[in-house]
Amino acid sequence: MLPTVSPAIILLAIAYLALVFYLSLRFERFRFGVEQFHTIVGKLGGWAIVVLTVAISYEVFARYFLRRPTEWAFDLSYILFGVLFMLAGPYALARNAHVRGDFLYRDWPVRRQAAFDLVLYIVFFFPGVLALVYAGWGFAQFSWMIKEHSSNSPNGPPLYHFKTLIPLVGAMLATQGAVEVARCILCLRTGDWPQRLSDVEETEKLILEEAQKQQGAA
């Protein structure tokens, strides 16, 4: 079930992304703030792997040692893996951690890298992510309407909460994408990639370690 999107909603989405792009272009602190938010969300989502590991370990123990397999382990496993996978997307984009075939890219001049990235964001990234938001909103809306539960077990857990993550994560990806486009424009202007929050954190860490070494030597 796909939602009907009014022209007003489309214009509002365009205005939102334009505002994020403008603020990212003008203010480094805003770019860092967006990256910080997506980093926090990604790290919180990373705890799903701990819960997933405990749940699967218990299921193995219950199944093979107690001879009493659980009804909930399968549902919980794919739900948690989905949460982990979805929330990792904006985090990885904010940290520039997505895999790219850079055997050519890494040897290019910085401005050519920025121009190439800019084209890819406009031609591929935003159409795909906005399609994810559009379709995901329909899936989530329908799931809430029927109060969808998993059919994989007798007492399947509700799924509508988790399907809501699809459009939300799509919106976060689009927001971080607008920040990345601003970074490409700034790079084309200056000839250097603007710093990321992770770069700043790493620099601060190195400075702190150097200060501690000097203090210890004194």
Rosetta silent file (secondary structure, phi, psi, omega in degrees, C-alpha in Angstrom):
SEQUENCE: MLPTVSPAIILLAIAYLALVFYLSLRFERFRFGVEQFHTIVGKLGGWAIVVLTVAISYEVFARYFLRRPTEWAFDLSYILFGVLFMLAGPYALARNAHVRGDFLYRDWPVRRQAAFDLVLYIVFFFPGVLALVYAGWGFAQFSWMIKEHSSNSPNGPPLYHFKTLIPLVGAMLATQGAVEVARCILCLRTGDWPQRLSDVEETEKLILEEAQKQQGAA
SCORE:     score description
SCORE:     0.000 S_00000001
   1 L     0.000  115.557  179.863    0.000    0.000    0.000 S_00000001
   2 L  -101.184  138.266 -177.414    1.614    3.222   -1.152 S_00000001
   3 L   -75.439  157.938  172.059    0.509    6.552    0.316 S_00000001
   4 L   -89.113  120.992 -176.823   -0.861    9.439   -1.659 S_00000001
   5 L  -102.469  120.580 -179.656    1.630   12.280   -1.417 S_00000001
   6 L   -78.356  155.998  176.307    0.214   15.753   -1.817 S_00000001
   7 H   -56.176  -31.212 -179.545    2.186   18.520   -3.559 S_00000001
   8 H   -64.950  -40.703  179.293    2.389   20.309   -0.205 S_00000001
   9 H   -66.774  -40.408  177.999    4.252   17.387    1.380 S_00000001
  10 H   -61.440  -45.823  179.204    6.650   17.216   -1.570 S_00000001
  11 H   -63.749  -37.079  178.957    7.348   20.948   -1.312 S_00000001
  12 H   -65.689  -40.385  178.630    7.838   20.624    2.444 S_00000001
  13 H   -65.646  -42.222  178.326   10.376   17.818    1.948 S_00000001
  14 H   -63.384  -42.824  179.541   12.257   19.836   -0.677 S_00000001
  15 H   -63.636  -39.743  179.033   12.254   22.892    1.610 S_00000001
  16 H   -62.734  -48.208 -179.398   13.567   20.795    4.513 S_00000001
  17 H   -66.086  -36.292  177.287   16.446   19.338    2.495 S_00000001
  18 H   -64.468  -39.552  178.642   17.242   22.776    1.061 S_00000001
  19 H   -65.931  -43.876  177.793   17.393   24.212    4.589 S_00000001
  20 H   -60.894  -42.615  178.530   19.675   21.402    5.781 S_00000001
  21 H   -62.031  -45.618 -178.364   21.899   21.965    2.745 S_00000001
  22 H   -63.930  -47.087 -179.161   22.056   25.730    3.326 S_00000001
  23 H   -65.304  -35.324  178.132   22.840   25.432    7.041 S_00000001
  24 H   -68.315  -33.743  179.629   25.458   22.767    6.325 S_00000001
  25 H   -70.017  -34.470 -174.085   27.044   25.030    3.741 S_00000001
  26 H   -92.625  -33.153 -168.825   27.226   27.975    6.122 S_00000001
  27 L  -127.110  116.258  176.956   27.859   26.462    9.545 S_00000001
  28 H   -62.986  -37.563 -178.388   30.404   23.814   10.442 S_00000001
  29 H   -62.912  -34.022  177.683   28.777   23.373   13.840 S_00000001
  30 H   -67.398  -43.370  177.536   25.501   22.425   12.159 S_00000001
  31 H   -59.079  -44.958  179.009   27.240   19.777   10.047 S_00000001
  32 H   -63.485  -36.092  179.489   28.886   18.372   13.143 S_00000001
  33 H   -64.117  -42.372  177.664   25.531   18.409   14.953 S_00000001
  34 H   -64.612  -44.082  178.859   23.857   16.321   12.247 S_00000001
  35 H   -63.883  -38.462  179.131   26.792   13.914   12.225 S_00000001
  36 H   -64.177  -42.352  179.588   26.728   13.708   16.022 S_00000001
  37 H   -61.492  -47.188 -178.672   23.018   12.883   16.030 S_00000001
  38 H   -69.521  -29.448  175.671   23.422   10.095   13.481 S_00000001
  39 H   -67.413  -44.093  178.959   26.470    8.800   15.335 S_00000001
  40 H   -62.836  -45.524  179.261   24.522    8.587   18.602 S_00000001
  41 H   -61.435  -43.365  179.832   21.603    6.845   16.884 S_00000001
  42 H   -63.905  -40.398 -179.819   23.977    4.393   15.187 S_00000001
  43 H   -70.192  -36.138  175.422   25.789    3.576   18.434 S_00000001
  44 H   -64.992  -42.087  177.404   22.518    3.053   20.273 S_00000001
  45 H   -63.783  -28.196  179.856   21.375    0.766   17.460 S_00000001
  46 H   -62.772  -22.803  178.143   24.649   -1.126   17.771 S_00000001
  47 L   -67.391  -15.566  177.390   23.479   -2.474   21.145 S_00000001
  48 H   -60.488  -29.879 -179.428   21.007   -4.588   19.182 S_00000001
  49 H   -67.623  -32.267  177.830   23.902   -6.929   18.365 S_00000001
  50 H   -68.349  -47.772  178.605   24.411   -7.588   22.080 S_00000001
  51 H   -61.790  -41.549  179.395   20.732   -8.388   22.630 S_00000001
  52 H   -61.781  -42.829  179.893   20.739  -10.493   19.452 S_00000001
  53 H   -63.482  -44.425  179.432   23.772  -12.474   20.603 S_00000001
  54 H   -63.573  -43.854 -177.758   22.243  -13.175   24.030 S_00000001
  55 H   -63.575  -45.457 -179.135   18.902  -14.175   22.495 S_00000001
  56 H   -68.267  -38.076  177.792   20.422  -16.568   19.960 S_00000001
  57 H   -62.363  -42.719  178.055   22.754  -18.059   22.576 S_00000001
  58 H   -65.364  -40.190  179.318   19.803  -18.709   24.865 S_00000001
  59 H   -61.085  -42.324  178.171   17.806  -20.233   21.988 S_00000001
  60 H   -63.291  -44.565  179.445   20.661  -22.649   21.205 S_00000001
  61 H   -62.352  -46.538 -177.436   20.958  -23.575   24.879 S_00000001
  62 H   -66.639  -37.324 -176.784   17.184  -24.041   25.278 S_00000001
  63 H   -71.862  -46.041 -171.182   16.825  -26.020   22.067 S_00000001
  64 H   -97.297  -20.913 -178.992   19.725  -28.453   22.435 S_00000001
  65 L  -106.734  -40.393  179.746   20.209  -28.739   26.192 S_00000001
  66 L   -92.714  -13.050 -177.139   16.758  -28.111   27.663 S_00000001
  67 L    59.313   32.710  179.149   14.877  -29.542   24.661 S_00000001
  68 L  -135.536   76.860  179.957   12.505  -26.578   24.907 S_00000001
  69 L   -61.502  147.422 -178.194   12.992  -24.251   21.898 S_00000001
  70 L   -81.696  160.870  175.385   11.553  -20.783   22.261 S_00000001
  71 L   -91.618  -14.611 -169.310    8.718  -19.331   20.189 S_00000001
  72 L  -106.499  -12.210 -171.056   10.193  -15.851   20.027 S_00000001
  73 H   -63.757  -41.390 -178.126   13.854  -16.283   19.028 S_00000001
  74 H   -64.492  -48.259  178.835   13.319  -16.307   15.258 S_00000001
  75 H   -59.288  -46.142 -178.433   11.116  -13.202   15.267 S_00000001
  76 H   -62.627  -36.121 -176.191   13.469  -11.387   17.612 S_00000001
  77 H   -66.021  -46.618 -177.600   16.507  -12.275   15.506 S_00000001
  78 H   -76.621  -27.314  175.703   15.293  -10.791   12.232 S_00000001
  79 H   -66.953  -47.670 -179.381   13.736   -7.766   13.941 S_00000001
  80 H   -66.415  -38.276  177.383   16.964   -6.924   15.773 S_00000001
  81 H   -64.711  -38.191  176.870   19.068   -7.561   12.687 S_00000001
  82 H   -63.670  -42.889  177.342   16.779   -5.231   10.730 S_00000001
  83 H   -60.613  -45.777 -179.505   17.122   -2.527   13.402 S_00000001
  84 H   -61.425  -46.822 -178.387   20.901   -2.932   13.376 S_00000001
  85 H   -64.376  -44.516 -176.540   21.117   -2.811    9.585 S_00000001
  86 H   -66.564  -48.900 -175.035   18.801    0.188    9.209 S_00000001
  87 H   -71.917  -17.585  177.339   20.337    2.370   11.915 S_00000001
  88 H   -72.905  -22.030 -176.039   23.850    1.623   10.654 S_00000001
  89 H   -62.102  -59.126  178.306   23.098    3.398    7.359 S_00000001
  90 H   -60.799  -36.155  178.850   23.016    7.055    8.519 S_00000001
  91 H   -62.581  -47.742 -178.549   25.869    6.335   10.960 S_00000001
  92 H   -64.580  -37.934  178.930   28.099    4.882    8.236 S_00000001
  93 H   -66.665  -40.406  178.780   27.326    7.783    5.886 S_00000001
  94 H   -64.837  -31.990 -178.519   28.147   10.319    8.610 S_00000001
  95 L   -94.427    3.519 -178.164   31.455    8.540    9.274 S_00000001
  96 L    56.182   42.619 -173.050   32.283    8.069    5.571 S_00000001
  97 L  -105.913   -0.244  177.764   32.447    4.338    6.286 S_00000001
  98 L   -68.493  146.123 -178.486   30.495    2.951    3.338 S_00000001
  99 L   -73.547  133.494  173.622   32.528    0.709    1.058 S_00000001
 100 L  -134.747  147.128  175.736   33.554    2.245   -2.262 S_00000001
 101 L   -78.541   89.695 -169.567   35.664    0.881   -5.097 S_00000001
 102 L  -101.814   25.019  179.689   38.390    3.490   -4.727 S_00000001
 103 L   -66.882  -23.572  171.998   41.183    1.969   -6.821 S_00000001
 104 L  -101.419  -42.299 -173.317   40.702    4.962   -9.166 S_00000001
 105 H   -56.588  -42.250 -173.314   38.944    7.401   -6.830 S_00000001
 106 H   -68.155  -20.575  179.633   41.745    7.621   -4.271 S_00000001
 107 H   -94.286   -2.978 -179.744   44.267    8.823   -6.884 S_00000001
 108 L   -77.003  155.362  169.810   42.043   11.571   -8.263 S_00000001
 109 L   -60.464  153.073 -174.308   42.498   15.253   -7.352 S_00000001
 110 H   -59.252  -41.209 -179.477   40.263   16.273   -4.469 S_00000001
 111 H   -64.654  -35.526  177.537   38.014   18.471   -6.602 S_00000001
 112 H   -67.664  -37.965  175.775   37.408   15.624   -9.044 S_00000001
 113 H   -59.753  -45.285 -178.511   36.453   13.377   -6.123 S_00000001
 114 H   -64.626  -41.455  179.680   33.982   15.989   -4.908 S_00000001
 115 H   -64.680  -41.373  179.104   32.480   16.471   -8.368 S_00000001
 116 H   -63.528  -46.483  178.729   32.125   12.705   -8.821 S_00000001
 117 H   -61.067  -42.031 -178.332   30.474   12.313   -5.410 S_00000001
 118 H   -60.283  -44.500  178.894   28.135   15.211   -6.118 S_00000001
 119 H   -62.443  -43.772 -178.700   26.918   13.635   -9.356 S_00000001
 120 H   -65.382  -38.253  177.731   26.377   10.273   -7.663 S_00000001
 121 H   -63.128  -43.718 -176.068   24.413   11.841   -4.818 S_00000001
 122 H   -72.809  -42.666 -173.218   22.113   13.683   -7.209 S_00000001
 123 H   -81.265  -38.054 -173.158   21.666   10.917   -9.792 S_00000001
 124 H  -114.182  -47.649 -170.813   21.551    7.812   -7.578 S_00000001
 125 H   -64.757  -57.503 -174.638   21.490    8.546   -3.848 S_00000001
 126 H   -65.434  -41.606  175.050   18.573   10.955   -3.483 S_00000001
 127 H   -58.742  -41.891 -179.923   16.202    9.171   -5.905 S_00000001
 128 H   -67.409  -44.532 -177.384   16.834    5.883   -4.096 S_00000001
 129 H   -69.122  -41.275  179.008   16.544    7.284   -0.583 S_00000001
 130 H   -67.700  -32.718  173.831   13.428    9.340   -1.338 S_00000001
 131 H   -65.826  -36.887  176.767   11.852    6.259   -2.920 S_00000001
 132 H   -62.444  -43.927  178.892   12.674    4.404    0.324 S_00000001
 133 H   -63.091  -45.110 -176.957   10.916    7.103    2.367 S_00000001
 134 H   -63.664  -52.502 -179.269    7.899    7.092    0.053 S_00000001
 135 H   -68.108  -40.208 -179.288    7.456    3.320   -0.076 S_00000001
 136 H   -62.804  -35.974  177.475    8.425    2.856    3.579 S_00000001
 137 H   -63.594  -38.941  177.809    5.776    5.324    4.686 S_00000001
 138 H   -65.191  -43.806  179.018    3.159    3.259    2.852 S_00000001
 139 H   -62.514  -45.042 -178.961    4.348    0.006    4.434 S_00000001
 140 H   -65.582  -41.905 -179.330    4.402    1.548    7.913 S_00000001
 141 H   -61.613  -44.782  179.803    0.999    3.193    7.452 S_00000001
 142 H   -67.405  -39.248  179.881   -0.607   -0.077    6.351 S_00000001
 143 H   -62.952  -41.311  176.758    1.111   -2.004    9.145 S_00000001
 144 H   -66.642  -37.616 -176.293   -0.260    0.397   11.768 S_00000001
 145 H   -63.571  -39.988 -178.206   -3.716    0.281   10.176 S_00000001
 146 H   -97.890    3.394 -176.911   -4.001   -3.517   10.491 S_00000001
 147 L    51.148   56.470 -171.920   -1.935   -3.722   13.708 S_00000001
 148 L   -62.458  134.297  173.031    0.367   -6.176   11.949 S_00000001
 149 E  -121.902  156.810  178.478    1.927   -9.011   13.931 S_00000001
 150 L   -66.540  140.383  177.990    4.463  -11.574   12.818 S_00000001
 151 L  -100.826   10.408 -177.383    2.992  -14.771   11.407 S_00000001
 152 L   -84.095  -10.357  179.993    6.160  -16.799   12.047 S_00000001
 153 L  -146.888  159.684 -176.977    5.124  -17.880   15.541 S_00000001
 154 L   -57.599  -39.876  179.482    1.844  -18.448   17.422 S_00000001
 155 L  -114.134   58.989 -175.639    2.257  -15.301   19.500 S_00000001
 156 L   -60.119  140.057 -179.419    4.076  -13.189   16.940 S_00000001
 157 L   -72.036  158.706  176.395    5.272   -9.777   18.132 S_00000001
 158 E   -65.825  145.269 -177.994    3.880   -6.555   16.634 S_00000001
 159 L  -111.971  -13.984 -173.366    5.751   -5.322   13.554 S_00000001
 160 H   -64.868  -31.805  177.143    4.289   -1.858   12.981 S_00000001
 161 H   -62.366  -42.893 -174.964    6.734   -0.205   15.392 S_00000001
 162 H   -76.133  -32.529  177.226    9.686   -1.628   13.503 S_00000001
 163 H   -68.868  -21.785  175.567    8.308   -0.883   10.038 S_00000001
 164 L   -64.744  -24.221  178.240    8.096    2.760   11.109 S_00000001
 165 H   -62.880  -26.877 -175.896   11.897    2.715   11.117 S_00000001
 166 H   -60.860  -56.946  178.063   11.919    2.429    7.308 S_00000001
 167 H   -67.974  -31.798  179.885   10.713    5.966    6.515 S_00000001
 168 H   -64.995  -45.564  179.055   12.457    7.408    9.588 S_00000001
 169 H   -67.263  -36.536  174.803   15.841    5.988    8.593 S_00000001
 170 H   -59.236  -41.384  177.685   15.214    7.091    5.012 S_00000001
 171 H   -64.887  -38.801  177.692   14.654   10.631    6.287 S_00000001
 172 H   -65.860  -39.724  176.892   17.879   10.453    8.308 S_00000001
 173 H   -62.916  -42.314  179.351   19.782    9.237    5.239 S_00000001
 174 H   -64.025  -39.213  178.456   18.344   12.092    3.181 S_00000001
 175 H   -63.421  -47.826  178.697   19.347   14.583    5.893 S_00000001
 176 H   -65.823  -32.844  177.010   22.905   13.266    6.034 S_00000001
 177 H   -62.975  -39.694  177.005   22.940   13.213    2.233 S_00000001
 178 H   -63.044  -37.045  175.990   22.155   16.939    2.154 S_00000001
 179 H   -64.422  -41.531 -179.473   25.107   17.481    4.502 S_00000001
 180 H   -65.931  -37.432  176.159   27.330   15.409    2.189 S_00000001
 181 H   -62.477  -42.194  177.176   26.268   17.467   -0.840 S_00000001
 182 H   -60.831  -39.503  177.965   27.218   20.620    1.077 S_00000001
 183 H   -63.489  -39.486  177.345   30.618   19.070    1.809 S_00000001
 184 H   -62.434  -44.368  179.544   31.092   18.373   -1.907 S_00000001
 185 H   -62.579  -44.448  179.016   30.267   22.005   -2.771 S_00000001
 186 H   -62.251  -37.947  178.784   32.662   23.296   -0.104 S_00000001
 187 H   -66.718  -40.011  177.868   35.381   21.008   -1.423 S_00000001
 188 H   -63.855  -32.775 -179.976   34.851   22.265   -4.975 S_00000001
 189 H   -73.931  -44.026 -169.421   35.203   25.823   -3.666 S_00000001
 190 H  -101.430  -22.457 -176.406   38.279   25.363   -1.482 S_00000001
 191 L    85.697    6.088  177.230   40.070   22.345   -2.916 S_00000001
 192 L  -135.387  142.980  175.330   40.021   20.544    0.472 S_00000001
 193 L   -69.860  131.630  174.465   37.495   18.230    2.042 S_00000001
 194 L   -62.675  150.151 -179.883   35.827   19.872    5.075 S_00000001
 195 L   -65.890  145.950  170.252   36.535   18.133    8.338 S_00000001
 196 L   -95.739  164.378  176.705   34.139   15.544    9.653 S_00000001
 197 H   -60.007  -39.194  179.506   33.239   15.202   13.299 S_00000001
 198 H   -63.588  -35.120  176.739   35.190   11.926   13.379 S_00000001
 199 H   -64.084  -43.239 -179.866   38.280   13.772   12.058 S_00000001
 200 H   -64.883  -43.987  179.682   37.962   16.363   14.809 S_00000001
 201 H   -61.628  -40.317  179.765   37.473   13.691   17.475 S_00000001
 202 H   -66.216  -41.425  178.667   40.541   11.815   16.241 S_00000001
 203 H   -62.338  -44.583  179.012   42.638   15.009   16.248 S_00000001
 204 H   -62.202  -38.286  178.937   41.525   15.851   19.786 S_00000001
 205 H   -63.776  -43.684  179.687   42.387   12.322   20.897 S_00000001
 206 H   -64.868  -40.841  178.850   45.894   12.579   19.441 S_00000001
 207 H   -63.466  -41.893  179.760   46.443   15.975   21.059 S_00000001
 208 H   -64.974  -41.995  178.638   45.273   14.614   24.426 S_00000001
 209 H   -64.157  -39.913  179.227   47.541   11.578   24.150 S_00000001
 210 H   -65.413  -40.627  178.343   50.509   13.797   23.268 S_00000001
 211 H   -63.848  -38.971  179.730   49.776   16.061   26.248 S_00000001
 212 H   -67.475  -36.565  177.319   49.588   13.047   28.554 S_00000001
 213 H   -64.778  -43.349  179.795   52.938   11.772   27.236 S_00000001
 214 H   -65.182  -37.831  179.995   54.552   15.159   27.853 S_00000001
 215 H   -66.828  -39.878  179.665   53.034   15.293   31.330 S_00000001
 216 H   -67.571  -36.746  179.380   54.353   11.820   32.096 S_00000001
 217 H   -68.959  -32.474  178.916   57.813   12.706   30.811 S_00000001
 218 L   -72.836    0.000    0.000   57.897   15.796   33.022 S_00000001
